[in-house]
Amino acid sequence: MPGSIPRRPRPGDAAPDFSALAGDGRTIRLADFRGRKLVLYFYPRDDTPHCTREACSLRDGMGALAARGAAVVGVSAQGAASHRAFAAKHGLGFPLLVDEDRAIGRAYGVLGGRGLLARLRTAAGLAARVTFVIDEAGRIAHVIERPDVARHAEEILALL
């Protein structure tokens, strides 16, 4: 419905399905993570200060996250070339999904909202910074609405 505010999945909901190209050229699907936890994080833009701090926190925490059975996938609206450059520059060892059509962002309710700022962010393709922890069965286990970008991996580890 035009002008409606997308509903963000909540803990207990089935995670919205997705299939998208990653910056490294692979196609990544939600189904690829069945049987393990998935940290699906949405961020506004590649290589900006807050997005870089968040990605680097996750990069630095990947070993501990993997030890708890969790994979990490980032999502933003930039294209594959931007994602490749961002990942290479900062040594990110997890896929960054291309969401240029904003389908994944809409499915997860991270685009849209009330007010002029929310509409401007959506028009510019900037998703809200939100992280979903998806359990082994494909259900939303946790939603982190306002991640601490510098300590994001620690926030997630505290929930696992």
C-alpha positions in Angstrom: 0.0 0.0 0.0 1.6 3.3 -1.1 2.9 5.4 1.8 2.5 2.6 4.3 5.2 2.0 6.8 6.9 -1.4 6.3 6.6 -3.8 9.3 9.9 -4.9 10.6 10.1 -8.6 11.5 10.1 -9.3 15.2 11.6 -12.1 17.3 9.6 -15.3 16.6 8.7 -14.3 13.0 9.9 -16.3 10.0 12.8 -14.4 8.5 11.8 -13.0 5.0 13.4 -15.1 2.3 16.0 -13.5 0.1 18.4 -14.3 -2.8 20.9 -11.7 -3.9 24.2 -11.1 -5.5 27.1 -10.5 -3.2 29.9 -8.1 -4.0 32.2 -11.1 -4.6 29.9 -12.4 -7.4 28.2 -15.2 -5.4 24.5 -15.6 -5.1 23.6 -15.7 -1.4 20.2 -17.1 -0.2 18.7 -17.3 3.3 18.3 -21.0 2.7 22.2 -21.3 2.5 22.2 -20.7 6.3 19.6 -23.2 7.4 21.0 -25.1 10.3 23.2 -22.3 11.5 22.7 -18.8 12.9 22.9 -15.8 10.6 23.7 -12.2 11.6 22.0 -10.2 8.8 22.9 -6.6 9.2 21.6 -3.6 7.2 23.8 -0.5 6.9 23.3 2.8 5.0 26.3 3.0 2.8 29.7 1.5 2.0 32.9 3.1 3.4 31.3 5.8 5.6 32.7 6.3 9.1 29.9 4.6 11.1 29.4 1.8 8.5 33.1 1.2 8.5 33.3 1.0 12.3 30.4 -1.5 12.3 31.8 -3.7 9.6 35.2 -3.7 11.2 33.7 -4.7 14.6 32.0 -7.6 12.9 35.2 -8.5 11.0 37.2 -8.5 14.2 34.5 -10.6 16.0 34.0 -13.2 13.2 36.1 -15.9 14.9 34.0 -15.6 18.1 30.7 -15.4 16.1 31.7 -18.5 14.0 32.6 -20.4 17.2 29.0 -19.8 18.3 27.7 -21.1 15.0 26.9 -17.7 13.4 27.7 -16.4 9.9 27.6 -12.7 9.0 26.1 -11.0 6.0 25.8 -7.3 5.3 23.2 -5.6 3.1 23.1 -2.2 1.6 21.9 -0.6 -1.7 25.2 -0.1 -3.3 26.3 -2.2 -6.3 28.8 -5.0 -6.4 31.8 -2.8 -7.4 31.3 -0.6 -4.3 30.9 -3.7 -2.0 34.0 -5.3 -3.5 36.1 -2.1 -2.9 34.7 -1.7 0.7 35.4 -5.3 1.6 38.9 -5.2 0.1 39.9 -1.9 1.7 38.9 -3.2 5.2 39.6 -6.9 4.9 36.0 -7.9 5.4 35.6 -11.7 5.3 31.9 -11.9 4.9 29.5 -11.2 2.0 27.9 -7.8 1.4 24.7 -8.2 -0.5 23.7 -5.9 -3.4 20.2 -4.6 -2.7 20.0 -2.0 -5.5 16.3 -2.7 -6.0 15.8 -2.4 -2.2 13.7 -5.6 -2.2 15.6 -7.1 0.9 15.4 -3.8 2.7 11.7 -3.6 2.1 11.1 -7.2 3.2 12.9 -6.5 6.5 11.2 -3.2 7.1 14.4 -1.1 7.2 13.3 1.3 4.5 10.5 3.8 5.0 9.0 5.2 8.2 7.4 8.3 9.4 8.6 11.8 8.7 10.5 13.7 6.1 13.9 12.3 7.1 12.8 8.7 6.7 11.3 9.4 3.3 14.5 11.2 2.1 16.7 8.3 3.4 14.5 5.8 1.6 14.5 7.9 -1.6 18.3 7.9 -1.4 18.3 4.1 -0.9 19.7 4.4 2.6 18.5 1.6 4.9 18.2 2.0 8.6 21.1 0.5 10.6 19.4 -2.6 12.0 20.7 -6.1 12.7 18.6 -9.3 12.7 19.9 -12.5 14.3 18.2 -15.4 12.6 18.2 -18.8 14.2 19.0 -22.2 12.7 15.4 -22.7 11.7 15.1 -19.4 9.8 13.2 -17.5 12.5 14.1 -14.0 13.8 15.8 -14.6 17.2 16.8 -11.0 18.0 16.5 -7.5 16.4 19.1 -4.9 17.3 17.4 -1.6 16.4 20.3 0.8 17.2 23.6 -1.1 17.1 26.7 0.3 18.8 28.8 0.4 15.7 32.1 0.2 17.6 31.0 -2.8 19.7 28.5 -4.5 17.4 30.2 -7.9 17.5 30.2 -7.9 21.3 26.5 -6.9 21.3 25.6 -9.9 19.1 27.8 -12.3 21.1 26.0 -11.3 24.3 22.7 -12.5 22.6 24.0 -15.8 21.3 
